[in-house]
Amino acid sequence: MRASAIPAWAGATALEAAQASGALAMVLGRTILQLRSLDRRELVRGLVLFGYRSLPLSGVIATLIGATVVLQTSLYVQRFGARNYLGWAAGFSVVWEFGPLLLGLMMAARVGGRNAAELASLNVGGQLDGLRGISLDPFALLVAPRVVATSLSVAGLATVTFALAVLWEAAAAFFTLGLPVRVFFESFEQLLGFGDLAAGVIKSFCFGLTIALISTTAGLRAQGGARAVGHAAAAAVVWSSAAIFALDFILTPLLGALLT
Amino acid sequence: MSALAGIGAPWLLLARALRQSFRRGVSLREVLRQAYEMGNRSAWLVVSGLGFFGTVMVAIAHQQARRFTGNITVVGPAYFELLVREFGPLTVSLLAAARAAASSSAELASMTVNEQVEALEMSAGDPLADLVAPRVLASAVVVPALCVLGTVAATASAVATVSLAYGADGFSYMDGRFVDWGDVACGASKAVLCGLFIPAAASARGLSARGGAAAVGSAVTLGVVDAALGCLVIDFFIAVLFLLARA
């Protein structure tokens, strides 16, 4: 890179960042304004498409998380002689970290990618302009219900994922360590509170909101042909994943201070 | 059924791409270009993602350790071993799946939809050897490299967090007491297998896209979901395999 190209690159990057964050703020602001008059049908469609249809995927994720957490910790449980605390340790790591994080990453791909692709192909095909032409607000009709549906879906899926993952953990602990299910759930029940569960659900809701905002913005900003649709979907997935890690970093200490 | 197809199709495509590339040869230039695309452009994502992850992991470890001993340095080495064996490879391959699978399935799907793949076949090219194989070979090298980079980033941020935020000796965290060759082999084999699987999953969805712009979008979504889910499954089975080998 030539020396003269560096200021140009920095300027272009800063401009792009400002535009993107402005677009995100616009989507968030207009969604909040639209909350009272959401299109019911579109909201239900979003909940079915993003939430209900993702149930099998979240079941698979829960199974893999639950089994893997116990497999990996079983070594230390034996080494430190902490069998009685396994229920708490395994439940804690699923609810606080691995449940929201892995669910968020998978939903970024599934829901975020699909949302961005749908909006981008409507945008590229001129259908959004068509809606404006017959004086319908594409935002109220297409965007706000999706943002609400995605956030609610991810939070709802999180509860299902937590429950399934903990059940699988109990099963895995029984089969690998011979730990009675009663002992597992005793420490789970005694040492984990409502605050821990709330933290996990709030974290997942925030991840869902981020995925929705980023993917919607990426879809609405797409310009061009088939390539632009692919690019919007890819950008939505990548930026949502990056944002999930950054948000995890901010939310974990914050929720930890607030709820425990 | 479609889930099984999502897991199986990439492996078939992988086998066919490798066979075709042996038969026809692979352009080294293209492999290097893909390695640059995937490696250099994903490096910032992996380093920042795992940097944040390292800090969060320590925060969780700290909360767990406070309950028993009040001292994070006791659980530090265990977490370091887990990072090498489990968290590092898994998180890095999920991030690589998001980044690499999204861009290559988008590229291949828009080529397929615009009939550029057929044009390539017409001019005696082979999509498997020319498009898929370079991505697979590049990714099999790049994902393990990213994995090393990510593990280093997570360790560095964990050390910084323990020293600065919790006022304990951060370097006790980098204690490799529990790490043996089995852990390294476990992490490395996960990274290599995920590296092979990610571009294969993306290409399988990209090359089978039919239709217009909407098909490109759904190819990207399905490609990333397949790749990420495949990484979770690979991670689980390798973990079971090494646990059985240890027992």
Interface residues (C-beta under 8 A of the other chain):
Chain A: P56 L57 V60 I61 L64 A67 T68 L71 Q72 S74 Y76 R79 F80 A82 Y85 A89 F92 S93 W96 E97 L102 L105 M106 A108 A109 R110 G113 R114 A116 A117 E118 A120 S121 V124 G125 L191 G225 A226 R227 A228 V229 G230 H231 A232 A233 A234 A235 V237 V238 S241 A242 F245 A246 D248 F249 T252 P253 G256 T260
Chain B: A3 L45 S48 G49 L50 F52 F53 T55 V56 M57 A59 I60 Q63 Q64 R67 F68 A78 L82 R85 E86 L94 L95 A97 A98 R99 A102 S103 S105 A106 E107 A109 S110 V113 N114 G212 A213 A214 V216 G217 S218 A219 V220 T221 V224 V225 A228 L229 L232 V233 D235 F236 A239 V240 L243
